[in-house]
Amino acid sequence: MVTRLYPNNIDDLFLEKLLSVPHKTADKLTMIEVSHPYDQVSQQRYPNDRVFNSALRLWPGVKKMYEFRLYGWGRLTAEAKKVACSIGELSGGSTNDPVATQKMLKAQGVDINVTIGELRGLHWG
């Protein structure tokens, strides 16, 4: 199983700020997602759907936000796995502690343009 790192705060306005994408990017992404079907078996969008992928590129930042929602800051690095183990479960866990959040971000190699408080912590799974 792949373990990826995400912020606890998933508010659209916050994610736009975190990702440095234009205001209303989340609204545009929602519009695209609503107009494209899910794969009923996997409950995911068709990742190779050319029309869907083309639509993601229509506006600046939409593809970036879509991919961040799916993959977050990516797979945990070896250092981030050590920090995750010290906090709790490696396969899935979370922290709201600012010190642990900072350690995890540093171990993951993530530099953020928001405050630790705005993140509301991290989760991985």
Backbone hydrogen bonds in HBPLUS format (Angstrom, degrees):
<---DONOR---> <-ACCEPTOR-->    atom                        ^
c    i                          cat <-CA-CA->   ^        H-A-AA   ^      H-
h    n   atom  resd res      DA  || num        DHA   H-A  angle D-A-AA Bond
n    s   type  num  typ     dist DA aas  dist angle  dist       angle   num
A0076-LEU N   A0003-THR O   2.88 MM  73  6.03 150.3  1.97 163.5 161.8     1
A0125-GLY N   A0004-ARG O   3.18 MM 121  5.62 145.5  2.31 141.8 151.4     2
A0005-LEU N   A0074-GLY O   3.18 MM  69  6.07 147.2  2.30 151.3 155.0     3
A0073-TRP N   A0005-LEU O   2.82 MM  68  5.36 165.1  1.84 157.0 161.5     4
A0006-TYR N   A0123-HIS O   2.87 MM 117  5.43 158.1  1.91 170.2 175.3     5
A0123-HIS N   A0006-TYR O   2.94 MM 117  5.43 159.2  1.99 149.0 152.9     6
A0008-ASN N   A0121-GLY O   2.98 MM 113  5.34 160.1  2.02 129.3 125.5     7
A0009-ASN N   A0119-LEU O   2.92 MM 110  5.32 138.7  2.10 155.3 154.7     8
A0015-LEU N   A0011-ASP O   2.90 MM   4  6.20 165.3  1.92 161.8 166.2     9
A0016-GLU N   A0012-ASP O   2.95 MM   4  6.18 155.9  2.01 151.3 157.8    10
A0017-LYS N   A0013-LEU O   3.11 MM   4  6.37 153.8  2.19 142.5 149.1    11
A0018-LEU N   A0014-PHE O   2.77 MM   4  6.05 167.1  1.79 159.7 163.6    12
A0019-LEU N   A0015-LEU O   2.89 MM   4  5.92 160.6  1.92 149.4 153.8    13
A0020-SER N   A0016-GLU O   2.98 MM   4  5.78 110.2  2.48 130.2 145.3    14
A0021-VAL N   A0016-GLU O   3.04 MM   5  5.17 161.7  2.07 146.4 151.6    15
A0020-SER N   A0017-LYS O   3.15 MM   3  4.97 149.7  2.25  97.6 106.8    16
A0025-THR N   A0022-PRO O   3.17 MM   3  5.73 140.7  2.33 138.0 136.9    17
A0028-LYS N   A0024-LYS O   3.14 MM   4  6.47 156.3  2.20 148.8 154.3    18
A0029-LEU N   A0025-THR O   2.92 MM   4  6.22 156.3  1.98 152.3 159.3    19
A0030-THR N   A0026-ALA O   2.92 MM   4  6.14 159.9  1.96 149.0 154.2    20
A0031-MET N   A0027-ASP O   3.00 MM   4  6.24 157.4  2.05 146.1 152.1    21
A0032-ILE N   A0028-LYS O   3.04 MM   4  6.34 155.2  2.10 146.8 152.9    22
A0033-GLU N   A0029-LEU O   2.87 MM   4  6.13 166.3  1.89 157.2 161.0    23
A0034-VAL N   A0030-THR O   2.92 MM   4  6.06 160.1  1.96 153.5 158.1    24
A0035-SER N   A0031-MET O   3.28 MM   4  6.43 144.1  2.42 137.4 146.0    25
A0035-SER N   A0032-ILE O   3.16 MM   3  5.28 125.5  2.48  97.0 110.7    26
A0036-HIS N   A0033-GLU O   3.21 MM   3  5.34 164.8  2.24 106.4 110.4    27
A0039-ASP N   A0044-GLN O   2.62 MM   5  5.39 166.6  1.63 153.4 156.9    28
A0043-GLN N   A0039-ASP O   2.69 MM   4  5.25 134.6  1.89 152.6 164.6    29
A0049-ASP N   A0046-TYR O   3.20 MM   3  5.38 165.0  2.22 114.2 115.7    30
A0053-ASN N   A0049-ASP O   2.93 MM   4  6.19 171.0  1.94 162.1 164.5    31
A0054-SER N   A0050-ARG O   2.84 MM   4  5.92 149.7  1.93 143.1 151.8    32
A0055-ALA N   A0051-VAL O   2.92 MM   4  6.11 153.0  1.99 145.1 152.6    33
A0056-LEU N   A0052-PHE O   3.05 MM   4  6.38 145.4  2.17 146.8 156.1    34
A0057-ARG N   A0054-SER O   3.07 MM   3  5.33 139.7  2.23 102.3 113.6    35
A0058-LEU N   A0055-ALA O   3.13 MM   3  5.26 165.5  2.16 108.4 112.8    36
A0062-VAL N   A0059-TRP O   3.41 MM   3  5.94 166.2  2.43 128.0 131.9    37
A0065-MET N   A0061-GLY O   2.95 MM   4  6.14 158.6  1.99 151.0 155.8    38
A0066-TYR N   A0062-VAL O   2.93 MM   4  6.14 164.0  1.95 152.6 157.4    39
A0067-GLU N   A0063-LYS O   2.89 MM   4  6.07 170.1  1.90 155.4 157.6    40
A0068-PHE N   A0064-LYS O   2.95 MM   4  6.11 150.3  2.04 142.9 151.7    41
A0069-ARG N   A0065-MET O   2.92 MM   4  6.14 158.6  1.96 152.2 157.4    42
A0070-LEU N   A0066-TYR O   3.15 MM   4  6.47 147.5  2.27 143.4 152.2    43
A0071-TYR N   A0067-GLU O   2.77 MM   4  5.86 173.1  1.78 156.9 159.1    44
A0072-GLY N   A0068-PHE O   2.67 MM   4  4.46 145.3  1.79 126.5 132.9    45
A0074-GLY N   A0071-TYR O   2.86 MM   3  5.29 154.7  1.92 136.5 142.8    46
A0081-LYS N   A0077-THR O   2.88 MM   4  6.14 148.1  1.98 150.3 159.1    47
A0082-LYS N   A0078-ALA O   3.24 MM   4  6.56 146.7  2.36 139.9 147.6    48
A0083-VAL N   A0079-GLU O   3.13 MM   4  6.52 156.3  2.19 147.7 153.7    49
A0084-ALA N   A0080-ALA O   2.84 MM   4  6.06 161.0  1.87 149.7 155.3    50
A0085-CYS N   A0081-LYS O   2.93 MM   4  6.12 156.3  1.98 145.7 151.6    51
A0086-SER N   A0082-LYS O   3.07 MM   4  6.33 147.5  2.18 141.9 150.6    52
A0086-SER N   A0083-VAL O   3.08 MM   3  5.08 118.5  2.47  94.4 109.7    53
A0087-ILE N   A0083-VAL O   3.05 MM   4  6.33 132.9  2.28 143.5 156.5    54
A0087-ILE N   A0084-ALA O   3.13 MM   3  5.08 132.6  2.36  94.8 107.7    55
A0088-GLY N   A0084-ALA O   2.82 MM   4  6.01 158.9  1.87 155.2 161.1    56
A0093-GLY N   A0124-TRP O   2.98 MM  31  5.48 150.9  2.06 139.4 145.4    57
A0124-TRP N   A0093-GLY O   2.88 MM  31  5.48 157.4  1.93 152.2 154.6    58
A0095-THR N   A0122-LEU O   2.90 MM  27  5.50 154.2  1.97 154.5 157.5    59
A0122-LEU N   A0095-THR O   2.89 MM  27  5.50 144.5  2.02 150.5 162.0    60
A0101-THR N   A0097-ASP O   2.84 MM   4  5.99 154.6  1.91 152.8 161.2    61
A0102-GLN N   A0098-PRO O   2.95 MM   4  6.10 159.6  1.99 143.5 148.4    62
A0103-LYS N   A0099-VAL O   3.00 MM   4  6.28 159.8  2.04 148.6 154.1    63
A0104-MET N   A0100-ALA O   2.91 MM   4  6.08 159.8  1.95 148.4 153.9    64
A0105-LEU N   A0101-THR O   2.94 MM   4  6.18 163.6  1.97 154.0 158.1    65
A0106-LYS N   A0102-GLN O   2.98 MM   4  6.15 162.3  2.01 149.4 154.5    66
A0107-ALA N   A0103-LYS O   2.88 MM   4  6.06 161.0  1.91 149.3 155.0    67
A0108-GLN N   A0104-MET O   2.93 MM   4  6.09 141.1  2.08 142.9 153.6    68
A0109-GLY N   A0105-LEU O   2.96 MM   4  6.10 117.2  2.36 135.9 151.8    69
A0110-VAL N   A0105-LEU O   2.91 MM   5  5.13 166.9  1.93 153.9 152.2    70
A0109-GLY N   A0106-LYS O   3.05 MM   3  4.99 143.2  2.19  96.2 107.5    71
A0118-GLU N   A0115-THR O   3.13 MM   3  5.24 123.3  2.46  97.0 110.5    72
A0119-LEU N   A0116-ILE O   3.13 MM   3  5.31 131.5  2.37  99.9 112.6    73
A0120-ARG N   A0117-GLY O   3.14 MM   3  5.35 135.1  2.35 101.5 112.8    74
